[in-house]
Amino acid sequence: MRIDTTTKVEAFTIYDDSSRLDPVLVLLQDFGAGRGRFIVECYGDVWTTYWGAMGDDQSLKGFILGCGNDYIVNRMFGQHHKRNKSATAYLTRIIESVKAALQELQPVGKNG
């Protein structure tokens, strides 16, 4: 068994009354060299995805901000979530909140 305790995970929680969502927990695990894991939890539901090829010099934050919401939503549904119109709309609202929070956290003039 190999356990890596040096892996860096950035975590934050979004409290946004305007989006009418429960608090959203966001975990970003940027492995560098164009690889990263993205995990989102809201009201007990969890969505996750991993990208193994985002471009060599792009951070996970920059990659997420540059992707369309539909692409991220489709990646995060995976095989374990029921896809229907309301579930897609719900996850899209969550991704919009996450991207807005990432914009606020990103230093001005930086691409990630």
N, C-alpha and C positions, 0 to 999 in steps of 0.2 A: 504494500500500500504506500502511495506517495501522497503526502499532504503538504500543500504550499500555503504557508502563512504570510507570504510576502505579497500576495495578490491584492491590489488596491481596488476597493469598491467605493464609488462615490454614491452617497445616498441623501435624499432629501424628500420632504413631504410637502405637498401642495395643498393649501387651504384656500380655496377660491369660491366664495359665495356666488359670484356672478356666473360660474359655470354650472351651478346647482348640482355639484358632485360631492360625494363624501370625500374626506381626505384621501389623497392619492400618494402612495409611497412609490418612489422611483429609485431604482438601483442601476447604476451604470458601471460596468466592469470593462475598462478599456485595456486590452492586452497589448496595445501598440501594434505597429506594423500592419495596420488595416484590419484588425480583428477586435471584436467586442461583443459583449452580452448586454442585453437590455431587458430589465424586468420591471413590470408595473403591477401594483396591487391597489384595488379599490373595493371597499365593502366586502372583503373576503374573496373576491375573484382575483386571479393572478394570470397575467399574460407574459410570455417571455419569447425572446428570439435571440439568435446568435448569428453574427455575420463573420465569416472567415476571410472575406475579401472586399474591403471597403475602399481600397486605394491606399497606396503605401504611406502617404504623409497626411492622412486625414484622421482626425480624432473621432471617437464615437459620437460626441456631442455634435460636431460639425456635420458628420454623416447624417444623423437623425434630422438635423435642421434642414439639410439639403434635400431630403427625400419627401415625396408626396405622402400625404396622410393615408391614401388608399393603399399604397405599397406597404407602409408600416403596419396598418391594420391587418392586411392579408397575411403578412409574415407572422404576426403575433397570434392570430387565430390558431394556426397550426392544425393538429388533428384532434385536439382534446376539447375544443369549444364548439358549441352549437352555433352555426351561422344562420342568422335570419336578419331581417331588416332592422329590428329594434336593437339587437345585440351589436350589429355593425355600427349603428348610429351612436350607441353608448360608448363603444371603444373609440370611435372617431372623436367624440367630445373629450375623452380622456387624453388621447394623443394630442389634440389641439391644446389642452391645458399644459401638458408636458412640454410641448414645443414653445409655448409662451413663457414658461418658467425657464427653460434653457436659454431663451433669448435674453431674459433678465439677468441670468447668472453669467452670461458670456461677456467678457470685457469688450468695450467698444473698439471696433476696428480689428477684431480677431476673428479668424475663421475656425477656431476650435482648437 
